[in-house]
Each structure stands twice: as C-alpha cells, then as structure tokens.
Amino acid sequence: MRSASAVRGLGSVVLLFALSIWVASGAQAQPSGPAPIPPPAPADEKPAEPPAPATGDTPAPAPTGSTPDPAAVEDMPVNLRLRQLEQRVQALKERAWRAKARVGMLKEAVLGGGVGSSLAIVHKNNMGSSFRLLKLVYALDGTQIFTRADDSGAMHGQKTIDIVTAPVAPGSHTISVYAVYRGHGYGVFKYLNKYRFKVRSSHTFTSSEGKATRIEVVGFEKGGATTPLEKRPAIDFKVTHGQGVNE
C-alpha cells in the first residue's frame, strides 16, 4: 500500500513540474506589453507629396485673348508696326472729329435755337489706267477727318469711297484733299511704276441751317494725250444741297 501511495505522489510531482515548464514557455512566447510606438520622423524630413493626377498626353490649351503675343509683335517688321500704329491713330482722330461735330451741332441747336446741318463727302476715282491711287487724305477746317494708304494700288478698283457722313455746324467750311498716285504701265511703259504723283486741292462751301450738304470729290485726268503725266492728276468738287436734316 505504501509503495502505491509513493508512486501516485511521484506522478503528481512530475505532472506539476511539467505543467510549470509549459506555462513558463508560453509566457516567454507572448509579449509582455503593448506594441512599442515607432519614433517620430526627424524634423528636417518633409512628408511625401501625393502623386500629381494624370492629365493625359494632350497638353492643356493655351489661354486665348485679344492681347497679342509680345514675341510675335517684336518679330514684326518695324515698318509694318509703324503703319498699324498710324492707322489706329488716324481712326481715333476720325472718331474724335465725328464726336466734336455732333457736340457742335447740339450746342448750336440748344444755344442758338437752330437745327444744325449734315454733311456727306464722297470721293470718286476717275483716273485712267496709267495711275494707281496709293494714298488719300481729307481735312475739314484744318482737322484731318479721313486717311487711307495702300501701296499695292488696290484702291484703284474702288471707284467710290465714302469719306464721312456727320453733322456739321451751319456756316462756311473748307475741305482739303491730298492724293498720291503711282504710275502704272506694262512692257516698254513699265518705267512708269517708279514715278509718284502728288496733288492737293481745297474748296470752300457754305452749309445752310437745316439743310443736308453733299460734296462729291472727283479725281480725274485733265488735258490730253500730249499733256505730261505729272500735270494730268486733278481734283474737282461738286457741292449739292438737299432736304433738311430733320425731315
């Protein structure tokens, strides 16, 4: 009986010893605390930037606007740039003259009790085939009201050119015209293309109150076949008065 009790006691001791070893090995395998927090990044390191969104192979269209490209303007020949600037200045002068004429008519109507007058000027080109109109300048009472220039001679095909239609104060006025022509020829007469012919003329007219005045300015060739070319260009004025401007 004692031997059996001793055997059972020894078995219990072995079992407890084995159980303690198994518990100790399990405790070593498990972490003893929460996972350590990684150290913060150094202050001199920048966070990674997010990748840029894909835009495709087609580049974004360049913005469009009324402002010309400065590089393109600089590449433009100086003569062309000056001519464009001159055209803009002349257009502003014409607009300023029309505004001044309207103000004058309103002033006359309000202060003077009149109804003003209207003025229409038309240029007719009756020059022959030996001349090409290059430049045309009009002035009224010393103020330039119209200018046009074309070295190609394309104005020769315009037989009628409207110069101005605007109100004008009643009274005496002076209209001045300056025209530049180039000689034109073929074959043995091709040398005419090197010549320039200038003609100036003026005319004084009277604008009646409440009446419309129309002036037809005609560029023509005077003389005959024996007249030298430099003496042929001439300008004529035809003034007519029509119905009242308030009708």
FIROVEX-538600 format. One line per field, with one value per residue: x, y, z of N, C-alpha, C in turn; residue number from 1; residue in three letters. Coordinates in steps of 0.1 Angstrom, whole numbers, always signed. Atoms other than C-alpha are relative to their C-alpha. Layout:
n_u (X | ...) $
n_v (Y | ...) $
n_w (Z | ...) $
ca_u (X | ...) $
ca_v (Y | ...) $
ca_w (Z | ...) $
c_u (X | ...) $
c_v (Y | ...) $
c_w (Z | ...) $
i (NUM | ...) $
aa (Ala | ...) $
//
This chain:
n_u (+8 | -9 | -6 | +10 | +2 | -12 | +0 | +9 | -6 | -11 | +7 | +5 | -11 | -5 | +10 | -1 | -13 | +2 | +9 | -7 | -9 | +9 | +5 | -11 | -4 | +11 | -1 | -11 | +4 | +9 | -7 | +3 | +7 | +5 | -10 | -7 | +3 | -13 | -5 | +4 | -10 | -8 | +7 | -4 | +6 | +13 | +9 | +0 | +11 | +9 | -3 | +8 | +10 | -3 | +7 | +0 | -10 | +3 | -3 | +11 | +0 | -5 | +11 | +2 | +4 | -2 | -14 | -9 | -12 | -11 | -10 | +5 | -1 | -13 | -4 | +6 | -8 | +2 | +9 | +14 | +5 | +3 | +12 | +11 | +1 | +5 | +15 | +7 | +1 | +9 | +14 | +4 | +2 | +12 | +11 | +1 | +6 | +14 | +6 | +0 | +10 | +14 | +1 | +2 | +13 | +9 | -2 | +7 | +14 | +4 | -3 | +4 | +14 | +1 | +2 | -13 | -1 | -7 | -10 | -4 | -11 | -3 | -12 | +1 | -13 | +2 | -13 | -2 | -8 | -14 | -2 | +5 | +1 | -7 | +3 | +10 | +2 | +10 | +0 | +11 | -3 | -13 | +0 | +1 | +12 | -1 | -12 | -1 | -12 | -2 | -11 | +2 | +8 | +13 | +10 | +3 | +12 | +11 | +4 | +7 | -5 | +8 | -9 | +6 | +14 | +1 | +5 | -9 | +6 | +3 | -10 | -10 | -10 | -10 | -4 | -13 | -2 | -14 | +0 | -13 | +1 | -12 | +1 | +3 | -2 | -5 | -10 | -10 | +4 | -1 | -8 | +9 | +3 | -10 | +4 | +10 | +6 | +7 | +9 | +7 | +10 | +9 | +13 | +8 | +14 | +8 | +10 | +11 | +7 | +11 | -2 | -10 | -10 | -7 | -11 | -5 | -14 | -3 | -14 | +0 | -11 | +2 | -9 | +2 | -11 | -13 | -2 | -9 | +7 | +0 | +10 | +14 | +9 | +8 | +11 | +11 | +10 | +14 | +8 | +14 | +8 | +12 | +10 | -4 | -4 | +10 | +12) $
n_v (-12 | -12 | -2 | -6 | -14 | -7 | -1 | -11 | -13 | -4 | -4 | -14 | -10 | -1 | -8 | -14 | -6 | -2 | -11 | -13 | -2 | -4 | -14 | -9 | -1 | -8 | -14 | -6 | -2 | -11 | -12 | -4 | -13 | -5 | -1 | -13 | -10 | -4 | -14 | -10 | -3 | -12 | -13 | -5 | +8 | -4 | +11 | +3 | -7 | +10 | +0 | -9 | +7 | +2 | -10 | +5 | -4 | -13 | -12 | -10 | -11 | -13 | -10 | -8 | -14 | -10 | -5 | +7 | +6 | -10 | +5 | -2 | -14 | -4 | +5 | -7 | -10 | -13 | -8 | +5 | -4 | -14 | -3 | +4 | -10 | -12 | +3 | -2 | -14 | -7 | +4 | -8 | -14 | -1 | +1 | -13 | -10 | +2 | -4 | -14 | -6 | +2 | -9 | -14 | -1 | -1 | -13 | -10 | +1 | -4 | -14 | -9 | +2 | +6 | +15 | +6 | +4 | +13 | -1 | +12 | -1 | +13 | -1 | +8 | +2 | +1 | +0 | +10 | +12 | -3 | -4 | +8 | -8 | +6 | -7 | -10 | -7 | -11 | -8 | -10 | -11 | +3 | +13 | +12 | +8 | +13 | +4 | +14 | +3 | +14 | -1 | +10 | -6 | +6 | -10 | -4 | +8 | -6 | -12 | -9 | +2 | -9 | -6 | -2 | -4 | -5 | -14 | -11 | -13 | -9 | -11 | +2 | +10 | +3 | +14 | +2 | +13 | +3 | +13 | +4 | +10 | +6 | +3 | +14 | +4 | +13 | +1 | -11 | -11 | +5 | -10 | -9 | +5 | -6 | -14 | -4 | -13 | -5 | -11 | -6 | -10 | -4 | -7 | -6 | +2 | -5 | +9 | -8 | +6 | +9 | +6 | +10 | -3 | +11 | -5 | +11 | -4 | +9 | +1 | +3 | -4 | -12 | -1 | +10 | +9 | -8 | -6 | +8 | +8 | -7 | -11 | +6 | +2 | -12 | +3 | -9 | +0 | -2 | -2 | -1 | -2 | +8 | -2 | -3 | +12 | +4 | +5) $
n_w (+0 | +0 | +13 | +9 | -3 | +4 | +15 | +3 | -4 | +9 | +13 | -2 | +1 | +14 | +8 | -3 | +6 | +15 | +2 | -2 | +12 | +12 | -3 | +1 | +14 | +7 | -5 | +8 | +14 | +1 | -4 | -13 | -1 | +13 | +10 | -1 | +9 | +8 | -3 | +10 | +11 | -3 | +4 | +13 | +11 | +5 | +4 | +14 | +7 | +8 | +14 | +8 | +8 | +14 | +9 | +14 | +9 | +6 | -9 | -2 | +10 | -5 | -1 | +11 | -4 | +10 | -1 | +9 | -6 | +1 | +9 | +14 | +3 | +2 | +12 | +11 | +5 | -6 | +9 | -2 | -14 | +0 | +8 | -8 | -10 | +7 | +3 | -12 | -4 | +9 | -3 | -12 | +4 | +7 | -10 | -8 | +8 | +0 | -13 | -1 | +9 | -6 | -11 | +5 | +5 | -11 | -6 | +9 | -1 | -14 | -3 | +11 | +5 | +13 | +1 | +5 | +13 | +2 | +10 | +5 | +9 | +8 | +10 | +12 | +7 | +14 | +6 | +11 | -3 | -1 | -13 | -11 | -12 | -11 | -13 | +1 | -13 | +0 | -12 | -1 | -8 | -6 | -9 | +9 | -3 | +7 | +6 | +4 | +8 | +5 | +10 | +10 | +11 | +0 | +0 | +14 | +4 | -7 | +8 | -10 | -14 | -9 | -9 | -13 | -1 | -14 | -1 | +1 | -3 | +11 | +2 | +10 | -3 | +10 | +1 | +7 | +4 | +4 | +7 | +6 | +11 | +5 | +14 | +3 | +14 | +4 | +11 | +1 | -9 | -14 | -8 | -7 | -13 | -9 | -3 | -10 | +4 | -12 | +4 | -12 | +4 | -11 | +5 | -11 | +3 | -10 | -5 | -4 | -11 | +3 | +13 | +1 | +11 | +5 | +8 | +8 | +4 | +11 | +5 | +14 | +9 | +8 | +11 | +11 | +2 | +0 | -13 | -8 | -11 | -13 | +0 | +2 | -11 | -4 | -9 | +2 | -10 | +4 | -13 | +1 | -13 | +1 | -10 | -13 | -8 | -9 | +7) $
ca_u (+0 | +28 | +45 | +13 | +9 | +45 | +41 | +10 | +28 | +58 | +34 | +18 | +51 | +62 | +29 | +32 | +68 | +58 | +29 | +51 | +76 | +47 | +33 | +68 | +75 | +40 | +47 | +80 | +63 | +37 | +47 | +47 | +30 | +15 | +34 | +61 | +52 | +77 | +98 | +86 | +103 | +131 | +120 | +141 | +123 | +93 | +63 | +60 | +39 | +9 | +14 | +1 | -31 | -27 | -35 | -31 | -9 | -27 | -13 | -37 | -47 | -30 | -53 | -66 | -72 | -71 | -35 | -10 | +20 | +49 | +73 | +52 | +50 | +87 | +93 | +71 | +89 | +93 | +76 | +45 | +43 | +45 | +19 | -5 | +1 | -6 | -39 | -50 | -42 | -60 | -91 | -91 | -88 | -117 | -139 | -129 | -138 | -172 | -179 | -168 | -191 | -221 | -213 | -211 | -244 | -261 | -246 | -259 | -293 | -295 | -279 | -287 | -321 | -311 | -315 | -279 | -268 | -255 | -225 | -217 | -184 | -178 | -146 | -148 | -118 | -120 | -83 | -72 | -52 | -19 | -24 | -29 | -42 | -19 | -29 | -59 | -62 | -91 | -93 | -122 | -114 | -78 | -88 | -80 | -111 | -100 | -69 | -62 | -30 | -23 | +10 | -4 | -27 | -58 | -77 | -77 | -105 | -127 | -144 | -164 | -151 | -174 | -153 | -176 | -212 | -217 | -234 | -218 | -224 | -241 | -217 | -186 | -162 | -131 | -124 | -89 | -78 | -43 | -39 | -8 | -7 | +18 | +24 | +13 | +25 | +34 | +62 | +81 | +60 | +69 | +92 | +61 | +58 | +88 | +70 | +49 | +24 | +10 | -20 | -35 | -67 | -92 | -127 | -148 | -185 | -214 | -236 | -271 | -291 | -315 | -300 | -281 | -249 | -233 | -199 | -187 | -149 | -137 | -101 | -96 | -71 | -70 | -55 | -50 | -25 | +2 | -2 | +27 | +18 | +28 | +2 | -27 | -39 | -66 | -94 | -128 | -156 | -193 | -215 | -252 | -278 | -306 | -335 | -334 | -317 | -347 | -371) $
ca_v (+0 | +24 | +17 | +25 | +58 | +67 | +60 | +83 | +111 | +109 | +111 | +142 | +159 | +151 | +164 | +196 | +201 | +195 | +219 | +247 | +242 | +246 | +277 | +293 | +286 | +301 | +333 | +338 | +335 | +362 | +399 | +414 | +447 | +468 | +471 | +499 | +532 | +540 | +571 | +603 | +613 | +638 | +675 | +681 | +654 | +665 | +644 | +627 | +647 | +629 | +620 | +645 | +635 | +621 | +647 | +626 | +631 | +662 | +694 | +720 | +746 | +779 | +808 | +829 | +867 | +899 | +907 | +898 | +877 | +901 | +878 | +879 | +917 | +921 | +899 | +921 | +944 | +980 | +995 | +973 | +981 | +1018 | +1016 | +997 | +1023 | +1051 | +1035 | +1033 | +1069 | +1081 | +1060 | +1077 | +1111 | +1104 | +1093 | +1124 | +1146 | +1130 | +1134 | +1170 | +1177 | +1162 | +1182 | +1214 | +1206 | +1200 | +1232 | +1252 | +1237 | +1243 | +1277 | +1292 | +1277 | +1261 | +1225 | +1221 | +1207 | +1174 | +1168 | +1139 | +1136 | +1110 | +1105 | +1093 | +1079 | +1086 | +1083 | +1063 | +1031 | +1049 | +1058 | +1039 | +1056 | +1050 | +1075 | +1097 | +1123 | +1146 | +1175 | +1198 | +1232 | +1221 | +1189 | +1156 | +1135 | +1107 | +1089 | +1057 | +1043 | +1012 | +1008 | +978 | +1001 | +982 | +1014 | +1019 | +993 | +1014 | +1039 | +1053 | +1058 | +1072 | +1097 | +1109 | +1114 | +1136 | +1167 | +1200 | +1235 | +1259 | +1284 | +1285 | +1255 | +1245 | +1210 | +1199 | +1169 | +1153 | +1124 | +1104 | +1083 | +1059 | +1055 | +1022 | +1006 | +974 | +964 | +994 | +1017 | +997 | +1026 | +1045 | +1023 | +1042 | +1076 | +1092 | +1120 | +1142 | +1165 | +1189 | +1209 | +1227 | +1241 | +1264 | +1257 | +1270 | +1247 | +1261 | +1256 | +1227 | +1215 | +1185 | +1192 | +1166 | +1171 | +1148 | +1150 | +1136 | +1126 | +1128 | +1133 | +1167 | +1176 | +1152 | +1128 | +1155 | +1166 | +1155 | +1128 | +1150 | +1176 | +1152 | +1144 | +1169 | +1171 | +1186 | +1195 | +1192 | +1206 | +1200 | +1209 | +1185 | +1182 | +1193 | +1170 | +1169 | +1156) $
ca_w (+0 | +8 | -25 | -44 | -25 | -32 | -69 | -70 | -52 | -75 | -105 | -91 | -87 | -122 | -136 | -117 | -129 | -165 | -161 | -147 | -176 | -202 | -185 | -184 | -221 | -231 | -210 | -229 | -263 | -256 | -255 | -221 | -230 | -259 | -291 | -290 | -307 | -336 | -330 | -348 | -381 | -378 | -381 | -413 | -433 | -454 | -458 | -491 | -516 | -532 | -568 | -594 | -611 | -646 | -673 | -704 | -733 | -746 | -731 | -717 | -743 | -740 | -729 | -757 | -756 | -775 | -763 | -790 | -782 | -773 | -791 | -823 | -821 | -817 | -847 | -869 | -892 | -879 | -910 | -905 | -868 | -875 | -902 | -879 | -852 | -877 | -888 | -852 | -845 | -876 | -867 | -833 | -849 | -872 | -843 | -823 | -852 | -855 | -818 | -820 | -849 | -831 | -800 | -821 | -837 | -804 | -790 | -820 | -816 | -778 | -776 | -810 | -815 | -848 | -860 | -874 | -907 | -921 | -943 | -966 | -985 | -1013 | -1033 | -1069 | -1086 | -1123 | -1130 | -1161 | -1162 | -1162 | -1125 | -1092 | -1061 | -1032 | -1005 | -998 | -970 | -962 | -938 | -928 | -915 | -908 | -889 | -906 | -909 | -932 | -943 | -962 | -977 | -997 | -1016 | -1035 | -1056 | -1046 | -1041 | -1079 | -1081 | -1056 | -1079 | -1049 | -1014 | -986 | -967 | -939 | -930 | -899 | -886 | -892 | -879 | -903 | -919 | -941 | -942 | -961 | -973 | -983 | -1002 | -1007 | -1031 | -1041 | -1073 | -1087 | -1124 | -1140 | -1172 | -1190 | -1213 | -1226 | -1203 | -1171 | -1161 | -1151 | -1120 | -1105 | -1105 | -1078 | -1085 | -1057 | -1060 | -1034 | -1037 | -1014 | -1017 | -995 | -992 | -971 | -950 | -946 | -914 | -915 | -949 | -959 | -979 | -1001 | -1016 | -1044 | -1049 | -1082 | -1090 | -1128 | -1156 | -1172 | -1205 | -1235 | -1249 | -1252 | -1216 | -1194 | -1168 | -1139 | -1149 | -1155 | -1120 | -1109 | -1083 | -1088 | -1063 | -1068 | -1039 | -1037 | -1010 | -1003 | -979 | -943 | -918 | -896 | -922) $
c_u (+9 | +7 | -9 | -2 | +12 | +1 | -10 | +5 | +11 | -6 | -5 | +11 | +5 | -10 | +0 | +12 | -2 | -10 | +6 | +9 | -8 | -5 | +12 | +4 | -11 | +2 | +11 | -4 | -9 | +7 | -5 | -7 | -4 | +12 | +7 | -4 | +13 | +3 | -5 | +11 | +8 | -7 | +4 | -5 | -14 | -8 | -1 | -12 | -8 | +3 | -10 | -10 | +4 | -8 | -1 | +11 | -2 | +3 | -12 | +1 | +5 | -12 | +0 | -5 | +3 | +14 | +9 | +12 | +11 | +11 | -3 | +1 | +14 | +6 | -5 | +9 | -4 | -10 | -15 | -5 | -4 | -12 | -13 | -3 | -6 | -15 | -8 | -2 | -9 | -14 | -5 | -3 | -13 | -12 | -1 | -6 | -15 | -7 | +0 | -10 | -14 | -2 | -3 | -14 | -10 | +1 | -7 | -15 | -6 | +1 | -5 | -14 | -1 | -1 | +13 | -1 | +7 | +9 | +3 | +10 | +3 | +11 | -3 | +13 | -2 | +13 | +1 | +9 | +14 | +3 | -6 | +0 | +6 | -4 | -10 | -2 | -10 | +1 | -11 | +3 | +13 | +1 | -1 | -11 | +0 | +14 | +0 | +12 | +1 | +10 | -3 | -8 | -14 | -12 | -5 | -13 | -13 | -3 | -7 | +4 | -8 | +10 | -6 | -14 | -3 | -7 | +11 | -7 | -2 | +11 | +10 | +10 | +9 | +4 | +13 | +3 | +15 | +0 | +14 | -3 | +13 | -3 | -1 | +2 | +5 | +10 | +9 | -4 | +1 | +8 | -9 | -3 | +9 | -4 | -11 | -6 | -9 | -8 | -7 | -11 | -9 | -12 | -7 | -15 | -8 | -11 | -12 | -7 | -12 | +1 | +11 | +9 | +8 | +11 | +6 | +14 | +5 | +15 | +0 | +12 | -4 | +9 | -3 | +12 | +13 | +3 | +10 | -7 | -1 | -10 | -14 | -8 | -6 | -11 | -11 | -10 | -14 | -8 | -15 | -7 | -13 | -10 | +5 | +3 | -10 | -13 | +1) $
c_v (+12 | +2 | +6 | +15 | +8 | +2 | +12 | +14 | +4 | +4 | +14 | +10 | +2 | +8 | +15 | +7 | +2 | +12 | +14 | +3 | +6 | +14 | +10 | +3 | +9 | +15 | +7 | +3 | +12 | +13 | +5 | +13 | +4 | +2 | +14 | +9 | +4 | +14 | +9 | +2 | +12 | +13 | +4 | -8 | +5 | -12 | -2 | +6 | -11 | +1 | +9 | -8 | -1 | +9 | -5 | +5 | +13 | +11 | +9 | +11 | +13 | +10 | +9 | +14 | +10 | +6 | -8 | -5 | +10 | -5 | +2 | +15 | +5 | -5 | +7 | +11 | +14 | +8 | -4 | +4 | +15 | +3 | -4 | +11 | +13 | -1 | +1 | +14 | +7 | -4 | +8 | +14 | +2 | -1 | +12 | +11 | -1 | +4 | +15 | +7 | -2 | +9 | +14 | +2 | +2 | +14 | +11 | -1 | +5 | +15 | +10 | -2 | -7 | -15 | -6 | -4 | -13 | +1 | -14 | +2 | -13 | +3 | -9 | +0 | -3 | +0 | -12 | -11 | +3 | +4 | -10 | +9 | -7 | +5 | +11 | +6 | +11 | +8 | +10 | +11 | -2 | -12 | -12 | -9 | -13 | -2 | -15 | -1 | -14 | +0 | -11 | +6 | -6 | +10 | +5 | -7 | +6 | +13 | +10 | -3 | +10 | +6 | +3 | +4 | +4 | +13 | +10 | +13 | +8 | +11 | -5 | -10 | -2 | -15 | -1 | -14 | -2 | -14 | -3 | -12 | -6 | -3 | -15 | -2 | -14 | +1 | +12 | +12 | -4 | +10 | +9 | -4 | +7 | +15 | +1 | +14 | +4 | +12 | +5 | +10 | +2 | +7 | +5 | -1 | +6 | -10 | +8 | -7 | -8 | -7 | -10 | +4 | -12 | +5 | -13 | +5 | -10 | +2 | -4 | +4 | +12 | +0 | -11 | -8 | +7 | +6 | -9 | -7 | +7 | +11 | -5 | -1 | +13 | -5 | +11 | -2 | +3 | +0 | +1 | +1 | -7 | +4 | +3 | -13 | -5 | -5 | -15) $
c_w (+0 | -13 | -10 | +3 | -4 | -15 | -4 | +3 | -9 | -13 | +0 | -1 | -14 | -9 | +3 | -6 | -15 | -3 | +2 | -12 | -12 | +2 | -2 | -15 | -7 | +4 | -8 | -14 | -2 | +4 | +14 | +1 | -14 | -9 | +1 | -11 | -8 | +3 | -11 | -10 | +4 | -6 | -14 | -11 | -3 | -3 | -15 | -7 | -8 | -15 | -8 | -8 | -15 | -9 | -14 | -8 | -7 | +10 | +1 | -10 | +6 | +0 | -12 | +4 | -11 | +0 | -9 | +8 | -1 | -9 | -15 | -4 | -2 | -13 | -12 | -5 | +5 | -9 | +2 | +13 | +0 | -8 | +7 | +11 | -6 | -3 | +12 | +4 | -9 | +2 | +12 | -3 | -7 | +10 | +9 | -8 | -1 | +13 | +2 | -8 | +6 | +12 | -5 | -5 | +11 | +7 | -8 | +2 | +14 | +2 | -10 | -5 | -13 | +1 | -6 | -15 | -1 | -12 | -4 | -11 | -7 | -9 | -11 | -7 | -15 | -8 | -10 | +5 | +2 | +15 | +10 | +12 | +12 | +14 | -2 | +14 | -2 | +13 | -2 | +10 | +8 | +8 | -10 | +4 | -7 | -6 | -4 | -9 | -3 | -11 | -11 | -12 | -1 | +0 | -14 | -4 | +8 | -7 | +9 | +14 | +9 | +10 | +14 | -2 | +14 | +0 | +0 | +4 | -12 | -1 | -11 | +5 | -11 | +0 | -8 | -3 | -5 | -5 | -5 | -9 | -4 | -15 | -2 | -15 | -2 | -11 | -1 | +9 | +15 | +8 | +7 | +15 | +11 | +4 | +9 | -4 | +12 | -5 | +13 | -6 | +12 | -6 | +12 | -4 | +12 | +3 | +6 | +12 | -4 | -14 | +0 | -12 | -4 | -10 | -7 | -6 | -10 | -3 | -15 | -7 | -8 | -12 | -11 | -1 | +1 | +14 | +8 | +12 | +13 | +1 | -2 | +12 | +5 | +9 | -3 | +11 | -5 | +13 | -4 | +14 | -2 | +10 | +14 | +8 | +9 | -6 | -2) $
i (1 | 2 | 3 | 4 | 5 | 6 | 7 | 8 | 9 | 10 | 11 | 12 | 13 | 14 | 15 | 16 | 17 | 18 | 19 | 20 | 21 | 22 | 23 | 24 | 25 | 26 | 27 | 28 | 29 | 30 | 31 | 32 | 33 | 34 | 35 | 36 | 37 | 38 | 39 | 40 | 41 | 42 | 43 | 44 | 45 | 46 | 47 | 48 | 49 | 50 | 51 | 52 | 53 | 54 | 55 | 56 | 57 | 58 | 59 | 60 | 61 | 62 | 63 | 64 | 65 | 66 | 67 | 68 | 69 | 70 | 71 | 72 | 73 | 74 | 75 | 76 | 77 | 78 | 79 | 80 | 81 | 82 | 83 | 84 | 85 | 86 | 87 | 88 | 89 | 90 | 91 | 92 | 93 | 94 | 95 | 96 | 97 | 98 | 99 | 100 | 101 | 102 | 103 | 104 | 105 | 106 | 107 | 108 | 109 | 110 | 111 | 112 | 113 | 114 | 115 | 116 | 117 | 118 | 119 | 120 | 121 | 122 | 123 | 124 | 125 | 126 | 127 | 128 | 129 | 130 | 131 | 132 | 133 | 134 | 135 | 136 | 137 | 138 | 139 | 140 | 141 | 142 | 143 | 144 | 145 | 146 | 147 | 148 | 149 | 150 | 151 | 152 | 153 | 154 | 155 | 156 | 157 | 158 | 159 | 160 | 161 | 162 | 163 | 164 | 165 | 166 | 167 | 168 | 169 | 170 | 171 | 172 | 173 | 174 | 175 | 176 | 177 | 178 | 179 | 180 | 181 | 182 | 183 | 184 | 185 | 186 | 187 | 188 | 189 | 190 | 191 | 192 | 193 | 194 | 195 | 196 | 197 | 198 | 199 | 200 | 201 | 202 | 203 | 204 | 205 | 206 | 207 | 208 | 209 | 210 | 211 | 212 | 213 | 214 | 215 | 216 | 217 | 218 | 219 | 220 | 221 | 222 | 223 | 224 | 225 | 226 | 227 | 228 | 229 | 230 | 231 | 232 | 233 | 234 | 235 | 236 | 237 | 238 | 239 | 240 | 241 | 242 | 243 | 244 | 245 | 246 | 247) $
aa (Met | Arg | Ser | Ala | Ser | Ala | Val | Arg | Gly | Leu | Gly | Ser | Val | Val | Leu | Leu | Phe | Ala | Leu | Ser | Ile | Trp | Val | Ala | Ser | Gly | Ala | Gln | Ala | Gln | Pro | Ser | Gly | Pro | Ala | Pro | Ile | Pro | Pro | Pro | Ala | Pro | Ala | Asp | Glu | Lys | Pro | Ala | Glu | Pro | Pro | Ala | Pro | Ala | Thr | Gly | Asp | Thr | Pro | Ala | Pro | Ala | Pro | Thr | Gly | Ser | Thr | Pro | Asp | Pro | Ala | Ala | Val | Glu | Asp | Met | Pro | Val | Asn | Leu | Arg | Leu | Arg | Gln | Leu | Glu | Gln | Arg | Val | Gln | Ala | Leu | Lys | Glu | Arg | Ala | Trp | Arg | Ala | Lys | Ala | Arg | Val | Gly | Met | Leu | Lys | Glu | Ala | Val | Leu | Gly | Gly | Gly | Val | Gly | Ser | Ser | Leu | Ala | Ile | Val | His | Lys | Asn | Asn | Met | Gly | Ser | Ser | Phe | Arg | Leu | Leu | Lys | Leu | Val | Tyr | Ala | Leu | Asp | Gly | Thr | Gln | Ile | Phe | Thr | Arg | Ala | Asp | Asp | Ser | Gly | Ala | Met | His | Gly | Gln | Lys | Thr | Ile | Asp | Ile | Val | Thr | Ala | Pro | Val | Ala | Pro | Gly | Ser | His | Thr | Ile | Ser | Val | Tyr | Ala | Val | Tyr | Arg | Gly | His | Gly | Tyr | Gly | Val | Phe | Lys | Tyr | Leu | Asn | Lys | Tyr | Arg | Phe | Lys | Val | Arg | Ser | Ser | His | Thr | Phe | Thr | Ser | Ser | Glu | Gly | Lys | Ala | Thr | Arg | Ile | Glu | Val | Val | Gly | Phe | Glu | Lys | Gly | Gly | Ala | Thr | Thr | Pro | Leu | Glu | Lys | Arg | Pro | Ala | Ile | Asp | Phe | Lys | Val | Thr | His | Gly | Gln | Gly | Val | Asn | Glu) $
//
